[in-house]
Amino acid sequence: MKYLIIYAHPKTASFNHAIMETISEELKRSNKDFEVRDLYKIHFNPVLSEEDLAAIQDGAVPQDIKTEQDHVRSADTLIFIFPIWWSSMPAMLKGYIDRVFSLKFAYDITADGVIGLLKGKKAFIVSTTGASKEDYDKRGAFKMMNQSMDMAIFQLSGMEVVGHKYFSSVPNVSDQDRKQMLEELRLSVRDKVL
Ligand SMILES: Cc1cc2nc3c(=O)[nH]c(=O)nc-3n(C[C@H](O)[C@H](O)[C@H](O)COP(=O)(O)O)c2cc1C
């Protein structure tokens, strides 16, 4: 079993970074084979260009996309970690999806419609919000985000979403609360991922 963490936060002193370290610790503790793709650190180019589209169409996938596709291909479980920005994923991660989850790699279009090509892989997603859980519940925002990300991207690509864990009010809670969140995360990882 191989695990791939796709991490999208620009700041090392962030709660998302602590999430990435906590999950890495859990994987290490269980002797799992895993890799972390820190999209800002590797300066991933998130802009799908005209040249990229032409190359993908011709089956000549650009090398930086191919490198990421090889990481995805070799993983059984993908773990996405990112903050909620404007009720969605950061543009860096969206651009990664645009470029790496390309036609004939993550999905194909057939006479029967779109089919996912990443079948057999699992996805576990961890996101943080600034807003409170109550605020998001009231606005139906979790449902909207689960539909636009979990269903419309990850499930559509054929993956089984084993969980999407949200941590709310992250900038406004105490350090003790954030520690508690990381303990809760460890339990979720053991339950749903390991
Ligand atoms: C560009 C930007 C957009 C944001 N949009 C939202 C949002 O739509 N909803 C929300 O609850 N928080 C939003 N936030 C707050 C972040 O989600 C929050 O600060 C982050 O999840 C905290 O985790 P961190 O310490 O790892 O950054 C936004 C923050 C930034 C910088």
The ligand as a Gaussian input file, in Angstrom:
#p B3LYP/6-31G(d) Opt

LIG

0 1
 C       -7.517000      33.872000       0.334000
 C       -8.248000      33.345000       1.530000
 C       -9.589000      33.002000       1.389000
 C      -10.278000      32.452000       2.479000
 N      -11.589000      32.065000       2.297000
 C      -12.242000      31.460000       3.325000
 C      -13.573000      30.954000       3.134000
 O      -14.157000      31.022000       2.068000
 N      -14.187000      30.368000       4.194000
 C      -13.580000      30.251000       5.422000
 O      -14.176000      29.709000       6.350000
 N      -12.307000      30.718000       5.609000
 C      -11.633000      31.307000       4.603000
 N      -10.338000      31.736000       4.781000
 C       -9.684000      31.493000       6.103000
 C       -8.855000      30.211000       6.063000
 O       -9.620000      29.098000       5.653000
 C       -8.253000      29.905000       7.433000
 O       -7.482000      30.999000       7.838000
 C       -7.381000      28.652000       7.389000
 O       -8.192000      27.534000       7.112000
 C       -6.653000      28.448000       8.705000
 O       -5.677000      27.440000       8.566000
 P       -4.112000      27.801000       8.443000
 O       -3.664000      28.379000       9.768000
 O       -3.425000      26.497000       8.173000
 O       -3.963000      28.802000       7.329000
 C       -9.625000      32.303000       3.733000
 C       -8.281000      32.695000       3.863000
 C       -7.604000      33.215000       2.783000
 C       -6.151000      33.604000       2.943000

